[in-house]
Amino acid sequence: MGTGYMRVQVTTGDEALPIAGAVVVIKQRNGNALFRTKTDENGRTEDFPLPVYCFGREQGSNENPIYTICDIDVKAEGFVTRHIRGIEVFDTETTILPVHMEPLTDEENPTTDDTVEVPPNALTYPHECQIKASSPARSQNEVVIPDYITVHLGRPEDTSARNVRVSFPDYIKNVASSEIYATWPEQSLRANIHAIVTFALNRVYTEWYPNRGYNFDITNSTSYDQYYRYGGPVYESISVLVDELFNVYAHRYGFRNPYLCTHC
């Protein structure tokens, strides 16, 4: 048995303000509460130690790190209660769960609870990977690191899927935490983060989806793009590196445009 750590960061839905005094309950998958706490003035909880069993490693196998899965409920006055299910906690790693709270509405039948089922890491259950190359009709003249990126939560043609607007560094942190293991060596993490940043910037630079009439920059479908898990956690080791690397990308000598770094 190992030990991982869980920290929750609670903000308003637009990430503009932290929410102090939000009630956070960390649970086992069977519903047993492990910790109950409130966020501080910065909307954060302390780091809670969680027992990590060999949930993620088959007996006799060293291919996957050991991790356990927990659920978290967050309740704040005036906001929709969030239930986040399926958060992976790795041995020795600090898991950071960003929770964005939406205000209650004055409608006749307001939504008071919202449940998010976080899908597993892509390495735990491999996903389809058939990324489409970019050959745009037009593109930007300059490479600009965007403040925000709009992610379509489904395949491009799925009109029922919603769009979410995420800060660019947070998008990279989420994808890296979803596609690789935070327990990998630092140089492996760096290499993958460079590829993830470069791919996302290529989609933005080439205006791949707007050129085709879509109102988003990228999807979370691994048939087309990278694996973004809405409501998913990020890991501190990855978060620290992304803060350093989110504006560093690969390109060919003599060219400015971000290279299409396809990777599976």
N, C-alpha and C positions, 0 to 999 in steps of 0.2 A: 504494500500500500504506500502511496505517495501523498504529497500535499500540493494543491494548487490554490490560487487566491482569486477572489472575485471582488471587483469594484464596480459600482453602478454610478453613472453620471446622468442626472435627470435635468432636462431643459424643456423650454417651450418648443412647440412643433417646428418653429422656424430657427431653432437653435440660438435665438437672440438673447434669452435670459435663463439663468439657472433657476431651478425651483427648489427652494429651501423647505424643509419640513415634510417632504414627501415620504410616505411610509413605504419601505421596501422590505419584502419578504422573500428570502432565498429558500427554496424548497428542493427536496429530493424528488425524483420522478414519481414516487408513490404518494406524493402530497405532504409528506412530513416536513414541517418547517424546521430549518436548521438555524436561521438567523432572522431576526426582525429588528429593523433599525429605521432611522430617519436621516434624510440628507442634511448636510450642513449648509451654510450660507452660500457656498459655491455649487450647491446641487449635487454634491458627491457623498458617497459613503466611504467608510474606511475599507481597507482590504481585509476581507474575511477569509480565513483558512478553510479549505474544503478538503475532505478526504478523497483521494483519487485512487480508485480501484482499477484493476486490469480490464476495464470495460472495453478499451479500444485495441487490445492486443490479444490475438489468439494464442493459446497456450503453446509455448515453444517457438513463437515467432517474434522476430525483432524488427519487422518491417514497419510497424506503426508505433508511435509513442503511446504511453498509457494515458487515458483520460476518462473522465466521468461526465455525466450529463445532469444538469440541474434546470429548474424552472424558476422564474422570478415574477412576482407580482409587484406593481408599483401603483400607489394610490395617492392622489393629491387633491385637495379641495378645489373645486371648480374645473377639474379636468377629467377626461375620460380615463378610467382605470385601465392600465395596460397589463396584459398577461403574456409573458414571453416564454415560449416553451422550446426546449431542446438546445440549451447553451452548453457547449463543450468547454470543459475545464481541464487543462493539461497539467501534468505533474511538473512542479517547479515554476510554472508560468503564472503571470498575473493576467487574468481575463478582465477586460474593460468593456462593460455593456453600456453603450449610449442609448438612453430611452428618451424619445421625443414625445411629449404629452400634448394632446389636442384639447382645446377648451370645450367644455360642455356647451351645447347649443340650447336655444330657447324654443326649439321646435316642440310640436305636440307630443311626439314620441322620440325623445332624444336618445342617442347612443350613450350608454353609460359604461360599457365594457368593450374592450377590443383585445382579441387574442391573436398573437403572431406565432406561427409555427416555423421555427428556424430550421431550414433543411441542413443535412449534414455536410461536413467538409467534402470538397470534391475528391480528395484522395481516399476518403473512407468509402464512398460509393461513386466510382468514376462516372463522369458524365460524357455525353456525346460531345465531340470536339471536331467541328468542321468549319473553322473560321473562314469567312469570306474576305478575299483581298480587296483593297481599295483602288479604284481607278476612276476618280471623280471627274465630273464635267467641269468643276471649278473648285478652287481651294483658296485659302487665305494666302496673302503674300508674306506675312510674318507669322512666326510661331509664337503663340501667346499661351502662357499657362493660365487656364481659366480659374476664376474664383469658385465657380460652381459648374457642375455637370448634371444634365438631366438624364436619368436612367429609366428606361422602359422595362417594367417587370414582366417580361414575357417575350415571345417571338415578335419580330417587327409587325407581322400581319395580324397579331392578336389585338383587336381594337378594344376588347374588354379589359385588358391589362392596364394598370395605372402607371403614371409617370411620377417619379420622385426627384426632387431637386436636392442635390447633395454637394457639400463643399468638395472641391477636387481632392485635397489631401485625405478627407474622410472616405471618399470613394476608393482611393488607392489602399487605404488601411483595411477597409472591409474586404476588397477583392483579395489582397494578399493573405488576410486571415482566413479566407474561404477556400483558397486554391492550394495553399502550402501549409506545412506544419511550422508553428512558431518555435518548435524545439530543434529545427535544423541549424547547422552551423551558420554563423553570421554571414560568411561570404556567399553561401547558398541563398540566404534571405536577400542579400543585396542584389544578386544577379536576377532573381525573380522579380524584385521590386522594380529594377530598371526596365525589365521587359514589360511589366504591367503598366508602368507610367508611359512608356513609349507607345504601346498599343493604343491606350486611351487617347493620347495626344494626336496620334495618327487619325483616329476617328473624328476628333474635333477639328483638326487642321484641314482634312479633306472634305469636311462637311458631308460625310458619307450618307447620313440619314436625312438631313435637311434637303440635300440635293434630290432625294427621292420622295419628297413631299411629307416626310414625317416630322413631328414636332418634338423630337428628342435627339440626344447626341449619341446614345449607345444603349444597347439592351443588356439584360442579364442572362440571355440565352447563350449557352456555350456552343450552340450550333452556329452562332454568328459572332459573339463577343466574349466577354469575360464574366466570371461567376461572382455576381454581387448578391449577397444574401440580405434582403430587407429585414431590418430588426436584429441582424446578427452581431456577434461580438467582434472586438478587435483585441489583439494581444500586445502587451506592453513592449516586448522585444521588437515586434514589427512596427508598432506605432512610433517608437523612437527613431527607427531607421527611416520611415516614411517622412517624418518631419525634416530629415536631412536631405532626402533624395527625390521628393515629389516634383521638383523642377529640373531634374537631370534626365536627359533622354538620349537615345541612340540615333545617329543619322549617318548617312554615307558621306565620305570625304567629298567636299565640293558642293554639298547640298545642305539646305537648312531643314528640310522637312523631316519629321519623325519617321523613322523606318517602321515598316509593318512587322513588329516582333510577334509573329505567331508562335505559340508555345502550348504544349499539352503535357 
